[in-house]
Amino acid sequence: MEELSSLMHGFAVVLTPFNLFLMCVGILLGVIIGVLPGLGGANGVAILLPLTFSMPPTSAIIMLTCIYWGALFGGAITSILFNIPGEPWSVATTFDGHPMAQRGRADEALTAAFTSSFIGAFFAVVLITFLAPVVARFALKFGPAEFFAVFFLTFASFIGMGKGSPWKTLAAMCLGLALASVGLDKVTGTLRLTFGHTELLTGFDFLIAVIGLFGIGEILASMESGLKFQGATAKIRMDAVLQTWKKLPQYWATSLRSCAIGCWMGITPGGATPASFMSYALAKRFSKNGDNFGKGEIEGVIAPETAAHAAGTAAMLPMLTLGIPGSPTAAVLLGGLLIWGLQPGPLLFIEQKEFVWGLIASMYLGNVVGLIIVLTCVPLFAAILRIPFSIIAPAILVICAVGAYTVNNSMFDVWLMLVFGLAGYVFNKLGYPLAPLVLAIVLGSKAEESFRQALLGSQGDLTVFFSNWLVGGIMGLGMVMLFWPLIAMVVGKIRGGTKSATA
């Protein structure tokens, strides 16, 4: 009852004309970002974050999260109509969404995608509403050792559960930790790795790094690929919406399973993209029409869209309660909270209750507003792709430069943004993931501070990280995640040897 009362107060905070206006603007901007390949939720939030510096924190976070929800919705539009995934997690939607569009069922596919996205996000927000206060109260028992154990588990989970080479993930993370150590040492007050540059006294600003890595890096990659759009017209008929809504209840098992997968992958650092593929694969495995997947099966649209939105929304849970982002976009939002003087974590639910519950209430309303906007404005968003990419790319680059300059009113930050942009482009070419790099830049200094505080309290005794069941359990789970690729390889070889011997 206490949570429901706080949530009602949160709705009172959100239901002001200014916040409702920002919510609609955020959804519209987010859908446009989701429609344009080469951008994405993390990129859009990072590029537009400087616009919110003059806003109250609650209004700013409402706009930024709505940009994120809009990007989640927008990725499905290009996937279904053009077979161009606007977002990485929309790739699985193209498998059945585009064949449905080719058969003249675009309105049915879009309605199923948007409605499933709404259901997945709603499920995750309900989970956050009731689980976040519990996690926050439990986290109040944490000391420096426990917080470092959680940071360690987060870093290790990216290595153990991430796709691609764990060595590349580890290398990207180590580079991020090195960049996070530049500037003033918070414990001793000495300068580190500034090389005489006064601009680096406070270290690398995370926002500059994120705008460069995501915004500039992705645009350079898209320009190199010679991305071209072909305009198309699309509309959603109301009778098709109603007919599709009548069909959706028969896929309740798929939706429920996809919600569970998405929430789990969002809370852990799995992310929306693996959640969408995993949900699609399981839906194909358990569906009666599994053989029709890839030919225009509506269930093949429902599963990935539900899981992607559930994962994207659930990633906010560890960010709010523990200060640990579950996705790159959550990492950008975490940096925004730090810029506004807010410290994500368990104390946020005590010291800033109005902010937290206003944010959670905006998640409910944002998804409702987003569903209405995308169902009514599909022709407008589809027409955006008629704009030549040669016009869109320079406009985005200018926005990135302006955003970087406004952080500290310094041209040094603009040049630094370009350096990070080139680094992001090289990382993409070489197959190195950017999410662990950004996570390490955001959390590196906090992890180091917790580690050193724990050692100061124990007089250098490393057993402090295994001194009780809580910290020992988290560290043990982190060690399992760290060595999971090696464990999986050994288990695979043992099974392969056993099968060979049996044969």
ROSE-75538 format. One record per residue (C-alpha): x, y, z; residue in one letter. Coordinates in steps of 0.2 Angstrom, whole numbers, padded with zeros to 4 digits, always signed. Each point is the difference from the previous one (the first is absolute). Example, Ala and Ser with C-alpha at 12.3 -4.5 7.8 and 13.67 -1.06 7.14 Angstrom:
2
+0062-0022+0039A+0006+0017-0003S
This chain:
503
+0000+0000+0000M+0014+0012+0004E+0007-0003-0018E-0017+0003-0008L-0002+0016+0010S+0017+0006-0005S-0004-0004-0018L-0016+0010+0001M+0010+0015+0006H+0012-0004-0015G-0015+0002-0012F-0004+0017+0008A+0018+0005-0004V-0001-0006-0018V-0017+0007-0004L+0005+0018-0002T-0001+0008-0017P+0018+0003-0002F+0005-0018+0004N-0014-0007-0011L+0007+0011-0014F+0018-0006+0003L-0007-0018+0000M-0008+0002-0017C+0016+0009-0007V+0011-0014+0006G-0011-0013-0008I+0000+0009-0016L+0019+0002+0000L+0003-0017+0006G-0011-0008-0014V+0010+0011-0013I+0016-0006+0007I-0006-0018+0000G-0005+0001-0018V+0017+0007-0006L+0012-0014-0002P+0017+0004+0008G-0008+0008+0015L-0008-0008+0015G-0006+0002+0017G+0017+0003+0008A+0006+0011-0014N-0016+0011+0001G+0000+0002+0018V+0019+0004+0000A-0002+0013-0014I-0015+0008+0008L+0005+0000+0018L+0008+0018+0000P-0017+0006-0005L-0007-0005+0017T+0014+0009+0011F-0012+0015+0003S-0015-0011+0005M-0004-0006+0017P+0007-0018+0002P-0018-0008+0000T-0005+0008-0016S+0017-0003-0008A-0001-0019+0004I-0018-0001-0006I+0005+0007-0017M+0016-0011-0001L-0009-0016+0005T-0014+0004-0012C+0013+0002-0014I+0006-0018+0005Y-0018-0007-0001W-0003+0009-0017G+0016-0008-0007A-0006-0017+0006L-0016+0003-0010F+0008+0008-0015G+0012-0015-0004G-0015-0011-0005A-0006+0012-0013I+0015-0001-0012T+0002-0019+0004S-0017-0004-0006I-0002+0013-0014L+0017+0000-0008F+0009-0015+0007N+0013+0012+0008I+0002-0002+0019P-0001+0017+0008G+0007-0008+0016E+0011-0015+0003P-0014-0008+0010W-0012+0002-0015S+0010-0012-0011V-0011-0015+0006A-0015+0010-0004T+0005+0000-0019T-0001-0019-0001F-0019+0000+0000D-0005+0018+0000G+0006+0005-0017H-0007-0016-0009P-0017+0005+0008M+0002+0018-0008A+0004-0008-0017Q-0016-0009+0001R-0010+0015+0003G-0001-0002+0019R+0011+0014+0006A-0014+0008+0011D-0002-0017+0009E+0018-0002+0002A+0003+0018+0007L-0015-0002+0011T+0006-0016+0007A+0018+0007+0003A-0006+0016+0008F-0013-0009+0011T+0013-0013+0005S+0013+0013+0004S-0013+0009+0011F-0004-0017+0009I+0019-0004+0003G+0004+0018+0007A-0016+0000+0011F+0005-0017+0008F+0017+0007+0003A-0006+0016+0008V-0012-0010+0012V+0016-0010+0005L+0010+0016+0003I-0015+0007+0010T-0001-0014+0013F+0018-0007-0001L+0010+0016+0000A-0004+0006+0018P+0004-0018+0006V+0017+0000-0008V+0003+0018+0006A-0004-0005+0018R+0011-0015-0001F+0015+0010-0008A+0000+0012+0015L+0009-0014+0009K+0014+0001-0013F+0017+0007+0005G+0016+0004-0011P+0004-0019-0002A-0018-0004-0005E-0001+0014-0012F+0017-0005-0008F-0007-0018-0001A-0015+0006-0010V+0011+0010-0012F+0011-0015-0002F-0015-0011-0004L-0006+0013-0013T+0017+0000-0009F+0002-0018+0001A-0018-0003-0007S+0004+0010-0015F+0015-0012-0003I-0010-0016+0004G-0016+0004-0008M+0005+0012-0014G-0001-0006-0018K+0017+0000-0010G+0017-0003+0006S+0002+0002+0019P+0018+0005-0003W-0006+0015-0010K-0013+0004+0013T+0014+0000+0014L+0011+0011-0011A-0013+0013-0002A-0005-0001+0018M+0019+0002+0005C+0001+0016-0011L-0015+0007+0008G+0007-0003+0017L+0016+0009-0005A-0010+0015-0007L-0010+0001+0016A+0016+0001+0010S+0006+0016-0008V-0001+0016+0010G-0001+0003+0019L+0002-0015+0011D-0015+0002+0012K+0009-0010+0014V+0017+0008+0001T-0003+0017-0010G+0014-0003-0012T-0001+0002-0019L+0001-0015-0011R+0004-0002-0019L-0004+0019-0004T+0017+0002-0009F-0001+0019+0004G-0017+0003-0008H-0010+0011+0012T-0016-0005-0010E+0002-0018+0007L+0001+0005+0018L-0018-0007+0002T+0003-0015-0011G-0009-0004-0016F-0018+0006+0000D-0010-0015-0003F-0013+0009-0011L+0014+0005-0012I+0006-0018-0001A-0018-0006-0003V-0004+0013-0013I+0016-0004-0010G-0001-0019+0002L-0018-0002-0004F-0005+0015-0010G+0015+0003-0011I+0006-0018-0001G-0017-0006-0006E-0002+0014-0013I+0017-0004-0007L-0004-0018-0001A-0016+0004-0009S+0008+0012-0012M+0013-0013-0005E-0013-0013-0004S-0008+0012-0012G-0017-0002+0009L-0015+0006-0012K-0018+0000+0004F-0015-0003-0012Q-0015+0009+0005G-0017-0010+0003A-0017+0004+0005T-0009-0008+0015A-0015+0002+0010K-0009-0010+0014I-0019-0002-0003R-0010+0000+0016M-0009-0016-0005D+0017-0009-0002A+0005+0006+0018V-0016-0007+0007L+0001-0017-0009Q+0018-0001+0006T-0004+0003+0018W-0013-0014-0001K+0014-0012-0006K+0013+0005+0013L-0008-0009+0016P+0002-0017-0008Q+0019+0003+0001Y+0000+0004+0019W+0013-0014+0003A+0012+0007-0012T-0002+0018+0007S+0002-0006+0018L+0015-0010-0004R+0008+0014-0010S-0004+0012+0015C+0009-0011+0012A+0015-0002-0012I+0001+0019-0003G-0001+0005+0018C+0014-0013+0005W+0011+0006-0014M-0003+0018+0004G+0004-0002+0019I+0016-0009-0004T+0011+0008-0013P-0007-0011-0014G-0009+0014-0009G-0014+0002-0012A+0008-0008-0016T+0004-0017+0008P-0017+0000+0008A-0009+0003-0017S+0010-0014-0008F-0002-0012+0014M-0019+0003+0001S-0002-0002-0019Y+0009-0017+0001A-0010-0006+0014L-0016+0005-0008A+0005-0009-0016K+0004-0015+0011R-0016-0001+0009F-0013+0007-0013S-0012-0011-0009K+0005+0010-0015N+0018-0001+0002G+0003-0005-0018D-0008+0016-0006N+0012+0011+0009F+0010+0011-0012G-0015+0000-0012K-0011+0012+0008G-0006-0007+0017E-0007+0013+0012I+0007-0010+0015E+0017+0004-0007G-0003+0018+0002V-0008-0001+0017I+0014-0009+0008A+0015+0011-0004P-0009+0016+0002E-0007-0005+0017T+0017-0006+0007A+0010+0015-0007A-0012+0013+0009H+0000-0010+0016A+0019-0001+0000A+0002+0019-0004G-0012+0005+0014T+0006-0013+0013A+0018+0007-0002A-0006+0015+0010M-0002-0011+0015L+0019-0003+0005P+0004+0018-0005M-0013+0008+0012L+0003-0012+0014T+0018-0004+0000L+0007+0014-0012G+0005-0014-0012I-0007+0002-0018P-0006-0015-0009G+0002+0007-0018S+0010+0013-0009P-0015+0012+0000T-0002-0003+0019A+0018+0004+0002A-0002+0017-0009V-0015+0004+0011L+0010-0005+0015L+0013+0013-0006G-0014+0013-0002G-0006-0003+0018L+0018+0003+0006L+0001+0016-0010I-0016+0006+0009W+0007-0004+0017G-0010-0015+0003L+0008-0016+0006Q-0009-0016-0006P-0001-0014+0013G-0010-0004+0015P+0001+0017+0008L-0008+0007-0015L-0017-0008+0005F+0002+0009+0017I+0007+0017-0005E-0008+0003-0017Q-0017-0010+0002K-0009+0013-0011E+0013-0002-0014F+0000-0019+0000V-0019-0003+0001W-0002+0014-0013G+0012-0009-0012L-0010-0017+0003I-0016+0008-0003A+0006+0008-0016S+0005-0018-0006M-0019-0005+0001Y-0006+0016-0009L+0015+0001-0012G-0005-0018-0007N-0018+0005-0002V+0004+0016-0009V+0013-0009-0010G-0012-0013-0006L-0013+0013-0005I+0013+0010-0009I+0007-0014-0010V-0016-0007-0005L-0006+0016-0007T+0016+0008-0007C+0007-0015-0010V-0001+0009-0017P+0009+0015+0007L+0014-0011+0007F+0001-0011-0016A+0002+0016-0010A+0015+0005+0010I+0010-0013-0010L-0002+0010-0016R+0012+0013+0006I+0017-0004-0007P+0013-0007+0012F+0012+0013-0007S-0011+0013+0009I-0003-0009+0016I+0018-0005+0004A+0007+0018+0000P-0015+0006+0010A+0004-0013+0013I+0018+0004+0000L-0004+0018+0003V-0012-0004+0015I+0014-0011+0007C+0013+0014-0001A-0012+0013+0008V-0005-0013+0014G+0019-0003+0004A+0004+0019+0000Y-0014+0004+0012T+0006-0012+0013V+0014+0012+0006N+0000+0013-0014N+0017-0006-0006S+0006-0004-0017M+0012-0013+0008F-0016-0011+0003D-0005+0001-0018V+0017-0006-0006W+0000-0013+0014L-0017-0006-0006M+0007-0002-0018L+0014-0011+0007V-0013-0011+0009F-0010+0000-0016G+0015-0007-0009L+0003-0012+0014A-0018-0006-0001G+0001-0002-0019Y+0016-0011+0002V-0008-0010+0014F-0015-0004-0011N+0012-0005-0015K+0010-0011+0011L-0015-0008+0009G+0003+0007+0017Y-0016+0004+0010P-0003+0018+0006L-0012-0004+0014A+0014-0007+0012P+0011+0015-0004L-0014+0012+0005V-0005-0010+0015L+0018+0001+0006A+0002+0018-0003I-0016+0004+0010V+0003-0013+0014L+0019-0001+0001G+0003+0014+0012S-0014-0006+0012K+0006-0018-0001A+0018+0006+0004E-0006+0011+0014E-0010-0014+0008S+0015-0012-0002F+0012+0011+0009R-0012+0005+0014Q-0003-0018+0003A+0019-0004+0001L+0003+0016+0011L-0013-0007+0012G+0008-0017+0000S+0018+0006+0001Q+0004-0008-0017G-0008-0017+0004D-0008-0007-0017L-0011-0012+0010T-0011+0014+0004V-0008-0004-0017F-0005-0017+0007F-0003+0005+0018S-0019-0004+0000N-0013-0010-0010W-0006+0016-0009L+0016+0007-0007V+0007-0018-0002G-0015-0006-0010G+0001+0015-0011I+0018-0002-0003M-0001-0018-0003G-0014+0002-0013L+0011+0014-0008G+0015-0013-0001M-0012-0012-0009V-0005+0013-0012M+0018+0005-0003L+0005-0017-0004F-0016-0006-0009W+0007+0000-0017P+0014-0012+0005L-0012-0011+0010I-0012-0001-0015A+0015-0004-0011M+0006-0014+0012V-0018-0007+0001V-0002+0000-0018G+0016-0010-0003K-0005-0012+0013I-0017-0003-0008R+0008-0001-0017G+0012-0013+0006G-0014-0010+0008T-0010+0000-0016K+0016-0006-0010S+0003-0014+0012A-0018-0005+0000T+0000+0000-0019A
